[in-house]
Amino acid sequence: RWIKFEEKVEDSGERWSAPHIPALPLHSLFQLRTCLQKGTMLLDLDALSFKEIIDKALAGQPEEAEMEPELQERLAALLLRQPQHQPTKSPLQLLTELGLSPCRGGHSAWPWLSHWTSLQCHQPGAIPMLAHVFCCLLPFFSGKAKSRSEPGAQLSETPLKEQLRNRFKKKVPPGAEAAHVSIGEVEFLKKPFAAFIRLRQGVALGSLAEVALPSRFLFILLGPRAKAKAYYEVGRAMATLLTDELFQRVAWQAEHREDLIAGMEAFLDEVTVLPPGKWDPSARMPPPSCLPSPHRRTTTHPPDQQSHGNGDVAAAGDRAGLRHPHSREELERTGRLFGGLLRDVRRKAPWYGSDFSDALHPQCLSAVLYIYLATVTNAITFGGMLGDATANMQGVVESFLGTAFAGSIFCLFSGQPLTILSSTGPVLVFERLLFSFSQDHNLDYLEFRLWIGLWVAFFGVVLVATEASHLVRYFTHFTEEGFCALISLIFIYDSLKKMLSLADTFPINWQYRLDNVTSYSCICNLRRLLNPILTCLTTSAPSSTPLSAVCPSPPVTPAGLSRTQCLAQGGHLLGTSCQYVPDITLISFLLFGGTFLSCTTLKRFRSSRYFPAAVRKLVSDFAIILAILASCAIDATLGLETPKLLVPSELKPTNPARGWIVFPFGANPWWVCLVSAVPAVLVTILIFMDQQITAVILNRREYKLQKGAGFHLDFLCVSLLMVVTSFTGLPWYVSATVISLAHMESLRKENATSAPGEHPEFLGIREQRLTGLVVFILTGVSIFMAPILKHIPMPVLYGVFLHMGVAALNSIQLTDRVRLLLMPAKHQPDLAYLRHVPLRRVHLFTIIQLMCLALLWVLKSTVAAIIFPLMV
């Protein structure tokens, strides 16, 4: 049988082989062409049953090949026999049959051959195809199951139970039709009988096919004895042709015999011949990871117009695929004020209802949990750094509230709701510089920041009105990859830096020696409390006065004090092991590495060979959550005091000296509102570049987004949010590249039905607003979920951050080209650009890109980091 690739019943007769590329003898294709030229050809035949089809095929023979009526009857009776199918069984069914069936080792796998002394027939049957045609090779396998029809039984006009229950039907795409190929040798025929039939309408042919599907194409080849192998190869050739997308179009549209012959000639023009003796014909070639599109095959030039050098003309399709033009409708100027914004609104409005209904899928639940934990960790990290930079004028509480408010509003009204908003490094650097400037010049930081935010919002509206976002079309792959690589490396670096800082918080005793274990101790020293008591005892006091009234009671025995009690009573710890916390750093690194490896492994489980496709898909969709739960369970089992996720439990400003509303006047001189326009220009450029570069990366054509982008609408939302966050003293937000990419990757859609051997086809991203909205709402209520979140170890979340950074880094071409620098030429993969670009130029381009990336990294690490989006 064929769906896209060939499958055969193994010699044991118990299982189908692995899907493989059919290897055909060249002579079989020439014989098939002869059959099509001289055999019966019935196009757009009107028939409602297989018997009617056979009768019309036998009656429509050419005069020179017409059979006698007796032979026609015998041949019709033979073709109307019930074939034996090989059903696809579940592992449970195979185990059941193994336990209940007797040993069949001494029996023939094909007992029907001895019964049909006059016929040795292999019947290729029905296979699903891209053009919604199903064509398959149906062997007459006779098993022991009682539910199967006996060999020699008449073909049933209704589907059998095993056809309706066949699990193989899940692999057939909706709307598929069947094509049947019947071949064999018959002793009463003196010359071959060949017929190609195309029905006008798809007709259910009862129990003929392996699965119950409407049938449209039939090919029959029966002939004299002693040529079984040749007939079999011709049948395989016909089935292979019917699984070819281009020949399918010809077969559907052919009006005459010559049209089919021309389609076969076009197929032969693309055939590649493998020389004998250079390969093993019995070897089964596995299916490739990706196939050329039929469109590219139709646009290639004829062979005589192609050169075979490194820059051949046929590479035009590949080069077109390598380009990434931004000449798209969303970025074209209208020449009117707010013209681009209005076009974004008109484009997105019809999809608004489906943006919520499309989220009703289990995959969205996994995305919510994954991105929620990433967003919470990011909010805590940036909130802590903002608190350090601004003397807690902005802290973790403000970061949580700002993330929840800005993110929710953005998801509701933006043009690309899959974007995740967050504070970014350049904004953090600007906040630090602004706070230092305010302190040095005795200015109120929050009021100064408010006016800067208002000017930024004004400039942003002006940019939206003038359609400045059309400049995005000039961003190249070089710019996108440099920005994405830098942000990904920052995520990787920060996660590793956080883990290494644990060695300072929980230091490791590098001087530990097992032989010196008796000398390691830690006791509570209360000498400072004992000295006053001794002094009291040596002073003179009246004999009638009780000692307890003069001197304080001695402290509790030091051995009974915990570390906290000792320090609370004014004592200090004394010993060689007091400053070390055993096991914490080690288990933290194990949790960190284990979470990262678990996320990576489970995410790739979709393409694993184990378990059914539905289980693999479920595990892959919930990979991050499963990894986090497993790591948390290990941490809880060990019971060690690893650093945990600490979420604020009170809804009040981090700094008690500030309120929730910032007033524009009163604390600073009046001229500050005018001077604020100067730094606001710099912040506007920073926000514009940061937002739009991320938007370009998220709206790449390879993501196959169907609902369109909204560059102008997104930037307007970010600009207007600046007004609210400035008045409330909350952080400023722009698109977070890595978390947004992780969000999109967690919502990838793939086709549910894929042919055996075929990799699932990427269909696009599940575009909706609900996952981001729920993520930000949960972030806002996290303050009330502190008792639950405090059980999540921080090393686990750092491992998730590392996975996000590595996944984003692997999604860009720069990573592949860096690997090429380390590979000998003979081991380099067959990449499209290596066919058309000299290797030295590829390496030169990569080295220049790495040098620019290093420059950006150095720039990011200095005070000049505020201008790094401009440098990108």
Secondary structure, DSSP 8 states (H G I E B T S, - for coil): -BSSSB--B-TTSSSB---BB----HHHHHHHHHHHHHSEEEEEE--SSHHHHHHHHHHT--GGG---HHHHHHHHHHHTB---------HHHHHHHHHHS---TTS-S-THHHH-TTEEEEEEEE---TTS-EEEEE-----S-TTS--TT-B--SS--HHHHT-GGGGGS-TT--EEEEEEEEETT-SS-EEEEEEEEEEEE-TTSSSS--EEEEEEEEEE-TT-HHHHHHHHHHHHHHHT-HHHHHHHHH--SHHHHHHHHHHHHHT-----TTSS-TTS-B---SS---HHHHHHS--GGG---STT-GGGHHHHHHH------GGG---SSTTHHHHHHHHHHGGGTTHHHHTT-SHHHHHHHHHHHHHHHHHHHHHHHHHHHHTTTSS-HHHHHHHHHHHHHHHHHH-S-TT--EE--HHHHHHHHHHHHHHHHTT--HHHHHHHHHHHHHHHHHHHHHTTGGGGGGG--HHHHHHHHHHHHHHHHHHHHHHHHHHHHHS---TT--GGGGGG---EEE-HHHHHHHHHHHHS---TTS-HHHHS------GGG--HHHHHHTT-EEESTTTT--TTHHHHHHHHHHHHHHHHHHHHGGGG-SSS-HHHHHHHHHTHHHHHHHHHHHHHHHHT----B-----S-S-SSTT--S---SSSSS-TTHHHHTHHHHHHHHHHHHHHHHHHHHHHT-GGG--SS---HHHHHHHHHHHHHHHHHHT----EE-HHHHHHHHHTTEEE-S---TT----EEEE---SHHHHHHHHHHHGGGGGHHHHTTSBHHHHHHHHHHHHHHHHHTSHHHHHHHHHTS-GGGS---HHHHHS-HHHHHHHHHHHHHHHHHHHHHHTSGGGGGHHHH-
